Amino acid sequence: MAKEMIKPYGDTLNDGMVQLAFTLPVAGGPRAKKAAELYVAKLNFTDIAVSFSREIADGFTYFVVYAKALPELDYSTVQATEARVTKLDFYRINELIKTHINRPLVVVGASIGSDAHTVGIDAIMNMKGYNQDYGLERYPQIEAINMGAQVGCEELVARAVEVSADALLVSQTVTQKDVHLANFTELIELLEAEKIRDRFLLVAGGPRISNDLAVELGYDAGFGPGTVPSQVASYMVTTLLRRKGVTGFVD
Amino acid sequence: MAHIELDEKKINRLKSLARQVAEQVQEMIADYSTVSVERAVLRLYGVDGVDGDGTPLVNRLVELLQAKEMLSAGISRYFALAMLTSGRDAQTTALQLVNGDIEFAEQGRFPPEEISAKEQDLALSAVAALDATRQRKAEKQKRYPLGPQPWKYVIVATGNIYEDRTQARAVARSGADIIAVIRSTAQSLLDYIPYGATTEGFGGTFATQENFRIMRAALDEECAATGRYLRLVNYASGLCMAEIAVCAALEDLDMLLNDSMYGILFRDINIKRTFVDQHFSRLICGRAKIIINTGEDNYLTTSDAVENAHTVTASQLINEALGRFSLLTDDLLGLGHAFEIDPTMKNGFLYELAHAQLTRQLFPEAPLKYMPPTKYKSTDIFFSHCQDTMFNLASIATNQGIHLAGMLTEAIHTPLMHDRYQSISAINYVFDTARDLGSEIEFKKDGIVAGRARQVMAETEAFLEEVRVEGLMQAIAAGKFAGIKRREEGGKGLDGVFKKAPNYSNPILARLEKEGVING
C-alpha cells in the first residue's frame, strides 16, 4: 500500500502546528519560561513559542505554548474499529424485537464499583434519553432495568441472572488512577468464574471507553462519549439477531 | 437587583403549600430516632475514637444498647448513668463499656433525678460547644472580611488530604472564597464515620473529623495570608448526616451539603432515616451557623432542565420549609439549582436567566447555590469554557450566593491545577466586568424571561398541590422527583430507624428545639 504521511495541521499542510498547555512545578520568571521552551524541545518540537506564562500558585507556573511537531505518521498503517452498528430507529428496533425475538429484550444497566456517577448510564437508559434520542426505558419492547450507581459486580450479576437478562450495560464515568479498568475486568472475571459470560451481551460505556479497549477487556462492544441510546439499542438487537442466524433485517 | 414582576399572592401560596407538605413530614420525624442520631449525641457528649478493628466507639456503644433492646429510650440516659457509675469522663466511660468493664443498665445505684441532672450537664456542654464554634467563626469573620457574593466555590479532590491542602492553598491564593473537599465516592453508604486522615481515597477523601481539622488549619493560615475569610465545605448527606454535622461543627466548618431528599433519591437511603437524621443534623447546623447546601441540581442531571424546572423550585421550597422546622435562618439556606439547559436550545440562556432570577426572588435572603453545566458539557475544553462563561454571566446578573466554579475539563478528569486557574480567572473577569449588571436590569413584563418565570411558578404550584394531597413520601414513592421511585419501607439504613419509646430522652435535641434560633 502507498504510504500516506501525515502531521498536525495549522494553516499549511505538514506545518506540524500543535498547541500545548501545562504547568511546571517552578516559580515564574524568565528561567521558568526558558524551562518550558527546553522541555517542549525535548518532546521533539521545533519553532517553540511560549505565548503565555503565569505563576498560578506558589512555585507552580502555567504555560501555553505553540510549537511544530517533527514526527510524521504513515496513515495507511492506522487501524481502528467501531462497534458494528447498523443504525436503526426507535420504531424499527421495537418491531425487530417483536417479530424475531417475540418477547421484550431484557437489559440491565449499572455504574459499577465506587463510581457514583449515573450520568452515562442514565443518558442511555432513562426515559428521556440523550440528545433528542429516547432512552431504553421508552422502548415498549425493551425491559430496561437501571440499577444506578455504586453497584457491586456480584449485585449486578445476581440481578442479571434473576431477570434472565439479554444484555448488560456497564458504565464507568469518573475514574481515578485507572480504577475503571480494574472494575471492568472484575466483572468479566466474575462472569467467567460463574461460567456465564456467554449468556449476556456485554456492553461497556463511558468517556474513557473505545470499542477497541472494551473488546480488549473482554466485552462485546464499547461506546464512548456522544453515544445516543438508539445506537446502543441498534447494536444489541442486530447482534442478538445475527447470533440467532437472522439476517436481511436491514432495509 | 434585576427584577421580574411576580404576583406576591402566588409566592405566598407556594410557601404555604410547601409548609403544609413539610408539616406532614415533621410529624413523622417527631416519632422516630435513628442509630446515627444516637451516635451524634454520643459524639457531642465527648466520645471519639475507634476500637482495634477500626469501628468507631460510638457505633460499638449503640450496638451494645441495641443488643440489650434498650435503644428505643435513646442512648443519652443510659450513657449518663454509665458515666455516674464509672465516675470518669465520657471517653473513658465509653472504653470501659466497650471493654465490658461496666455495662449499660436500666437501674443503677443512682436516683433518676441524678441521672437526669447528669444528662442535662452533658447536653449543656454539648450545646456550649456548638455555641463556641459559632462564636469562633464570627470572630474570624470580623478579622478577615467575607468577599462579596456570589462567593466562588472551588472543589479539591485528590483523594489525599495533604495533597488537597496544597491544592486548596493554591485556589485560595487565586481568589476562591469557598473550598469544598470532595468526599470519597461511596461514603454516603457507610453507616459509620471513618477515623483519621485520608491519604488514599477514591474520588476524594473521607469526611472525618481529622480531615476537617487538617483542612481548617490550612485555611486559617490562608485567611491570615490573604486577609479574606475562606469557607470550608464538606458533605453530610448519606447515612451519617447528624454525626458528620457534629464533626463539622466541632472543627469550625462553614457549610455542609445537607439536602432533604438527595440521599433518598440518588443513594436509595430510606426515607424515614433521611428525614429523621436530617432534622437533627440541621438543628446542629443552625446552632453552629453552618450554611446548608441543598442538591436540587442533581434533579437536572437525570431529568430535563426545562421540562422539570418546577421540580427544582418545588424542592427548594420544601427544603426551605423543612429547614424552618429545624431552625435554619435564611442566611443558612444554600438552596441549590443549576445551569443545565441543552446549549443547542434556542434562547436557552433566557430560560436560564428566568430560572435563576425566579429562585433569587423566591428566596431573596438565601445564599443560593448555583451549579455549573455538567450534563451537556463538551469534551472540547474550549467550547466547555464558553459554556462556563455564560453560566458566570447568568450568576452575576441574577446575584447568586454561592457560585460553584465550572471546569473546562468537567467531562474528562478531576480538575488539574491549571484547570482551576482557568476557571477562576474567567469568573473573576466576568464578575468584575459585569459586577452591577443585575441592578441595571428589569425584565420586560411580557417578555420571554418573565413569561418563563411565571410558567415555572404555575407548574410548581400545581405540582406542590399534588404533593400536598398525596403526602411527600407517597409522592416520592410515585417517582414525582427526578423520576426516581423510593418506597417508605425500602432503601438503605431502614434497620437503623426506631420508634421512640414514651421515655425517650435526647436532651440535646430538646434543648436545641426549645431554645430556638440563637445568634451572636
Boltz contact constraints between the chains, C-beta under 6 A:
constraints:
  - contact:
      token1: [A, 23]
      token2: [B, 417]
      max_distance: 6.0
  - contact:
      token1: [A, 23]
      token2: [B, 418]
      max_distance: 6.0
  - contact:
      token1: [A, 56]
      token2: [B, 421]
      max_distance: 6.0
  - contact:
      token1: [A, 57]
      token2: [B, 170]
      max_distance: 6.0
  - contact:
      token1: [A, 62]
      token2: [B, 418]
      max_distance: 6.0
  - contact:
      token1: [A, 62]
      token2: [B, 421]
      max_distance: 6.0
  - contact:
      token1: [A, 114]
      token2: [B, 185]
      max_distance: 6.0
  - contact:
      token1: [A, 114]
      token2: [B, 186]
      max_distance: 6.0
  - contact:
      token1: [A, 114]
      token2: [B, 202]
      max_distance: 6.0
  - contact:
      token1: [A, 116]
      token2: [B, 185]
      max_distance: 6.0
  - contact:
      token1: [A, 119]
      token2: [B, 301]
      max_distance: 6.0
  - contact:
      token1: [A, 122]
      token2: [B, 302]
      max_distance: 6.0
  - contact:
      token1: [A, 128]
      token2: [B, 304]
      max_distance: 6.0
  - contact:
      token1: [A, 150]
      token2: [B, 186]
      max_distance: 6.0
  - contact:
      token1: [A, 176]
      token2: [B, 203]
      max_distance: 6.0
  - contact:
      token1: [A, 207]
      token2: [B, 411]
      max_distance: 6.0
  - contact:
      token1: [A, 225]
      token2: [B, 379]
      max_distance: 6.0
